[in-house]
Amino acid sequence: MGPGWIATIVLGGFAGWLASLVMGRDASMGVLWNIVVGVIGGAIGSAIGSATGFLTTEGGWIMYLLTATVGAVVLLGVVNLVQRGRVR
């Protein structure tokens, strides 16, 4: 594990935490789930950002955090839809 993985875990955890706050799930998620949601959200956000042309290499870690947070919000929205039949 190099520094790239550590940065991914830290930024993913922060993005997952931000998304859980936005979606009102902060009380039901722990640190591990914030990291998982943030890292998966990073993959989703990268795909969305690349497809729309929004994601560029000049943004650095701030661009990753933004796209990971957006992707994590999308992921949590889908999870809410599946669990409860509605998006919170």
MDTraj code that builds the backbone (N, CA, C; nanometers):
import mdtraj as md
import numpy as np

residues = "MET GLY PRO GLY TRP ILE ALA THR ILE VAL LEU GLY GLY PHE ALA GLY TRP LEU ALA SER LEU VAL MET GLY ARG ASP ALA SER MET GLY VAL LEU TRP ASN ILE VAL VAL GLY VAL ILE GLY GLY ALA ILE GLY SER ALA ILE GLY SER ALA THR GLY PHE LEU THR THR GLU GLY GLY TRP ILE MET TYR LEU LEU THR ALA THR VAL GLY ALA VAL VAL LEU LEU GLY VAL VAL ASN LEU VAL GLN ARG GLY ARG VAL ARG".split()
xyz = np.array([
    [0.0842, -0.1192, 0.0000],
    [0.0000, 0.0000, 0.0000],
    [0.0877, 0.1242, 0.0000],
    [0.0768, 0.2013, -0.1037],
    [0.1541, 0.3244, -0.1137],
    [0.0733, 0.4431, -0.0666],
    [0.1296, 0.5609, -0.0796],
    [0.0598, 0.6825, -0.0362],
    [-0.0671, 0.7107, -0.1157],
    [-0.0762, 0.6588, -0.2391],
    [-0.1976, 0.6782, -0.3181],
    [-0.3183, 0.6114, -0.2548],
    [-0.2981, 0.4915, -0.2007],
    [-0.4063, 0.4205, -0.1344],
    [-0.4473, 0.4894, -0.0053],
    [-0.3515, 0.5413, 0.0660],
    [-0.3816, 0.6114, 0.1913],
    [-0.4644, 0.7366, 0.1614],
    [-0.4240, 0.8110, 0.0591],
    [-0.4995, 0.9306, 0.0201],
    [-0.6401, 0.8935, -0.0249],
    [-0.6536, 0.7833, -0.0977],
    [-0.7851, 0.7388, -0.1421],
    [-0.8744, 0.7053, -0.0234],
    [-0.8197, 0.6371, 0.0761],
    [-0.8973, 0.6000, 0.1946],
    [-0.9373, 0.7241, 0.2742],
    [-0.8436, 0.8161, 0.2950],
    [-0.8735, 0.9369, 0.3729],
    [-0.9752, 1.0246, 0.3008],
    [-0.9515, 1.0529, 0.1722],
    [-1.0455, 1.1370, 0.0970],
    [-1.1793, 1.0659, 0.0772],
    [-1.1759, 0.9339, 0.0564],
    [-1.2999, 0.8580, 0.0441],
    [-1.3812, 0.8618, 0.1720],
    [-1.3137, 0.8494, 0.2859],
    [-1.3832, 0.8576, 0.4140],
    [-1.4469, 0.9927, 0.4354],
    [-1.3747, 1.0973, 0.3994],
    [-1.4287, 1.2331, 0.4141],
    [-1.5462, 1.2544, 0.3191],
    [-1.5326, 1.2070, 0.1947],
    [-1.6412, 1.2206, 0.0966],
    [-1.7641, 1.1410, 0.1424],
    [-1.7428, 1.0206, 0.1958],
    [-1.8541, 0.9406, 0.2455],
    [-1.9240, 1.0065, 0.3628],
    [-1.8450, 1.0683, 0.4502],
    [-1.9036, 1.1390, 0.5648],
    [-1.9868, 1.2587, 0.5175],
    [-1.9326, 1.3361, 0.4219],
    [-2.0070, 1.4508, 0.3679],
    [-2.1376, 1.4041, 0.3029],
    [-2.1293, 1.2960, 0.2257],
    [-2.2495, 1.2445, 0.1597],
    [-2.3515, 1.1955, 0.2625],
    [-2.3049, 1.1322, 0.3700],
    [-2.3987, 1.0848, 0.4724],
    [-2.4675, 1.2013, 0.5421],
    [-2.3965, 1.3126, 0.5570],
    [-2.4595, 1.4326, 0.6140],
    [-2.5653, 1.4878, 0.5188],
    [-2.5319, 1.4956, 0.3905],
    [-2.6248, 1.5481, 0.2902],
    [-2.7512, 1.4619, 0.2834],
    [-2.7327, 1.3304, 0.2915],
    [-2.8454, 1.2379, 0.2768],
    [-2.9131, 1.2035, 0.4094],
    [-2.8680, 1.2613, 0.5208],
    [-2.9317, 1.2382, 0.6499],
    [-2.9091, 1.0988, 0.7065],
    [-2.7962, 1.0352, 0.6719],
    [-2.7675, 0.9000, 0.7200],
    [-2.6473, 0.8968, 0.8132],
    [-2.6031, 1.0112, 0.8603],
    [-2.4808, 1.0167, 0.9408],
    [-2.4911, 0.9320, 1.0669],
    [-2.6070, 0.9301, 1.1291],
    [-2.6222, 0.8553, 1.2543],
    [-2.6166, 0.7046, 1.2323],
    [-2.6485, 0.6585, 1.1112],
    [-2.6549, 0.5147, 1.0867],
    [-2.5278, 0.4587, 1.0236],
    [-2.4279, 0.5438, 0.9979],
    [-2.3060, 0.4981, 0.9313],
    [-2.1855, 0.5216, 1.0212],
    [-2.0969, 0.4256, 1.0264],
    [-1.9731, 0.4410, 1.1011],
    [-1.8596, 0.4805, 1.0082],
    [-1.7410, 0.4884, 1.0629],
    [-1.6234, 0.5300, 0.9864],
    [-1.5969, 0.4349, 0.8699],
    [-1.6049, 0.3052, 0.8945],
    [-1.5775, 0.2077, 0.7891],
    [-1.6737, 0.2242, 0.6721],
    [-1.8026, 0.2402, 0.7015],
    [-1.9003, 0.2562, 0.5940],
    [-1.8828, 0.3891, 0.5227],
    [-1.8414, 0.4935, 0.5942],
    [-1.8122, 0.6207, 0.5278],
    [-1.6995, 0.6032, 0.4266],
    [-1.5962, 0.5291, 0.4648],
    [-1.4838, 0.5045, 0.3740],
    [-1.5301, 0.4236, 0.2533],
    [-1.6048, 0.3168, 0.2778],
    [-1.6529, 0.2324, 0.1681],
    [-1.7399, 0.3124, 0.0721],
    [-1.8357, 0.3863, 0.1262],
    [-1.9256, 0.4668, 0.0423],
    [-1.8469, 0.5738, -0.0332],
    [-1.7505, 0.6358, 0.0333],
    [-1.6706, 0.7395, -0.0318],
    [-1.5833, 0.6862, -0.1436],
    [-1.5201, 0.5703, -0.1230],
    [-1.4346, 0.5126, -0.2265],
    [-1.5190, 0.4658, -0.3455],
    [-1.6306, 0.3976, -0.3179],
    [-1.7201, 0.3579, -0.4270],
    [-1.7790, 0.4822, -0.4935],
    [-1.8131, 0.5813, -0.4130],
    [-1.8622, 0.7082, -0.4680],
    [-1.7585, 0.7760, -0.5558],
    [-1.6306, 0.7599, -0.5205],
    [-1.5234, 0.8140, -0.6043],
    [-1.5225, 0.7508, -0.7415],
    [-1.5453, 0.6201, -0.7462],
    [-1.5513, 0.5509, -0.8754],
    [-1.6734, 0.5975, -0.9555],
    [-1.7877, 0.6107, -0.8881],
    [-1.9093, 0.6573, -0.9549],
    [-1.8916, 0.8019, -1.0021],
    [-1.8381, 0.8855, -0.9137],
    [-1.8163, 1.0260, -0.9486],
    [-1.7166, 1.0421, -1.0615],
    [-1.6126, 0.9593, -1.0629],
    [-1.5150, 0.9649, -1.1718],
    [-1.5795, 0.9267, -1.3047],
    [-1.6651, 0.8255, -1.3013],
    [-1.7339, 0.7841, -1.4242],
    [-1.8271, 0.8951, -1.4739],
    [-1.9013, 0.9552, -1.3823],
    [-1.9919, 1.0643, -1.4199],
    [-1.9114, 1.1844, -1.4695],
    [-1.8051, 1.2191, -1.3963],
    [-1.7219, 1.3332, -1.4345],
    [-1.6526, 1.3141, -1.5676],
    [-1.6048, 1.1944, -1.5945],
    [-1.5397, 1.1657, -1.7219],
    [-1.6395, 1.1681, -1.8367],
    [-1.7587, 1.1131, -1.8131],
    [-1.8609, 1.1087, -1.9178],
    [-1.9109, 1.2478, -1.9540],
    [-1.9172, 1.3368, -1.8560],
    [-1.9675, 1.4723, -1.8815],
    [-1.8572, 1.5708, -1.9184],
    [-1.7316, 1.5297, -1.9033],
    [-1.6202, 1.6200, -1.9309],
    [-1.5889, 1.7136, -1.8156],
    [-1.6559, 1.6943, -1.7018],
    [-1.6354, 1.7800, -1.5854],
    [-1.5046, 1.7503, -1.5138],
    [-1.4671, 1.6236, -1.5114],
    [-1.3486, 1.5810, -1.4385],
    [-1.2235, 1.6081, -1.5208],
    [-1.1320, 1.6839, -1.4627],
    [-1.0047, 1.7125, -1.5284],
    [-0.8907, 1.6752, -1.4339],
    [-0.7719, 1.6631, -1.4891],
    [-0.6572, 1.6264, -1.4063],
    [-0.6014, 1.7461, -1.3313],
    [-0.6382, 1.8672, -1.3699],
    [-0.5847, 1.9864, -1.3042],
    [-0.6448, 2.0119, -1.1659],
    [-0.7573, 1.9499, -1.1353],
    [-0.8266, 1.9759, -1.0094],
    [-0.7606, 1.9163, -0.8870],
    [-0.6821, 1.8103, -0.9046],
    [-0.6139, 1.7475, -0.7922],
    [-0.7100, 1.6856, -0.6933],
    [-0.6698, 1.6879, -0.5660],
    [-0.7473, 1.6207, -0.4617],
    [-0.8815, 1.6882, -0.4368],
    [-0.8931, 1.8177, -0.4620],
    [-1.0221, 1.8862, -0.4428],
    [-1.1245, 1.8354, -0.5445],
    [-1.0790, 1.8150, -0.6685],
    [-1.1688, 1.7616, -0.7707],
    [-1.2100, 1.6187, -0.7355],
    [-1.1151, 1.5381, -0.6840],
    [-1.1492, 1.4020, -0.6418],
    [-1.2518, 1.4063, -0.5292],
    [-1.2308, 1.4934, -0.4314],
    [-1.3237, 1.5031, -0.3187],
    [-1.4627, 1.5431, -0.3677],
    [-1.4702, 1.6385, -0.4579],
    [-1.5992, 1.6833, -0.5107],
    [-1.6687, 1.5712, -0.5868],
    [-1.5965, 1.5059, -0.6776],
    [-1.6598, 1.3995, -0.7551],
    [-1.6928, 1.2784, -0.6682],
    [-1.6084, 1.2481, -0.5697],
    [-1.6363, 1.1361, -0.4790],
    [-1.7599, 1.1653, -0.3945],
    [-1.7748, 1.2891, -0.3491],
    [-1.8921, 1.3260, -0.2691],
    [-2.0188, 1.3161, -0.3527],
    [-2.0149, 1.3671, -0.4757],
    [-2.1314, 1.3577, -0.5646],
    [-2.1646, 1.2113, -0.5922],
    [-2.0630, 1.1310, -0.6212],
    [-2.0860, 0.9889, -0.6453],
    [-2.1406, 0.9181, -0.5225],
    [-2.0922, 0.9545, -0.4042],
    [-2.1410, 0.8934, -0.2799],
    [-2.2852, 0.9335, -0.2521],
    [-2.3218, 1.0564, -0.2829],
    [-2.4619, 1.0999, -0.2676],
    [-2.5512, 1.0192, -0.3615],
    [-2.5049, 0.9990, -0.4847],
    [-2.5806, 0.9173, -0.5801],
    [-2.5958, 0.7748, -0.5259],
    [-2.4865, 0.7185, -0.4768],
    [-2.4896, 0.5829, -0.4210],
    [-2.5864, 0.5737, -0.3037],
    [-2.5803, 0.6677, -0.2106],
    [-2.6709, 0.6658, -0.0953],
    [-2.8160, 0.6870, -0.1381],
    [-2.8380, 0.7669, -0.2419],
    [-2.9728, 0.7846, -0.2948],
    [-3.0295, 0.6545, -0.3487],
    [-2.9457, 0.5794, -0.4205],
    [-2.9883, 0.4492, -0.4726],
    [-3.0146, 0.3517, -0.3575],
    [-2.9267, 0.3519, -0.2572],
    [-2.9466, 0.2644, -0.1407],
    [-3.0767, 0.3000, -0.0703],
    [-3.1038, 0.4288, -0.0510],
    [-3.2296, 0.4713, 0.0112],
    [-3.3489, 0.4246, -0.0709],
    [-3.3379, 0.4355, -0.2019],
    [-3.4470, 0.3952, -0.2905],
    [-3.4754, 0.2462, -0.2765],
    [-3.3698, 0.1660, -0.2720],
    [-3.3862, 0.0215, -0.2599],
    [-3.4395, -0.0163, -0.1214],
    [-3.3867, 0.0465, -0.0167],
    [-3.4262, 0.0113, 0.1203],
    [-3.5661, 0.0586, 0.1563],
    [-3.5995, 0.1779, 0.1174],
    [-3.7247, 0.2378, 0.1645],
    [-3.8251, 0.2669, 0.0547],
    [-3.7858, 0.2501, -0.0693],
    [-3.8760, 0.2799, -0.1789],
    [-3.8857, 0.4274, -0.2110],
    [-3.7970, 0.5095, -0.1542],
    [-3.7974, 0.6540, -0.1820],
    [-3.6592, 0.7108, -0.1537],
    [-3.6309, 0.8265, -0.2129],
    [-3.5048, 0.8970, -0.1863],
    [-3.5319, 1.0000, -0.0800],
    [-3.4475, 1.0015, 0.0248],
    [-3.4643, 1.1000, 0.1333],
    [-3.4082, 1.2314, 0.0914],
])
top = md.Topology()
chain = top.add_chain()
for i, resn in enumerate(residues, 1):
    res = top.add_residue(resn, chain, resSeq=i)
    for name in ("N", "CA", "C"):
        top.add_atom(name, md.element.get_by_symbol(name[0]), res)
traj = md.Trajectory(xyz[None], top)
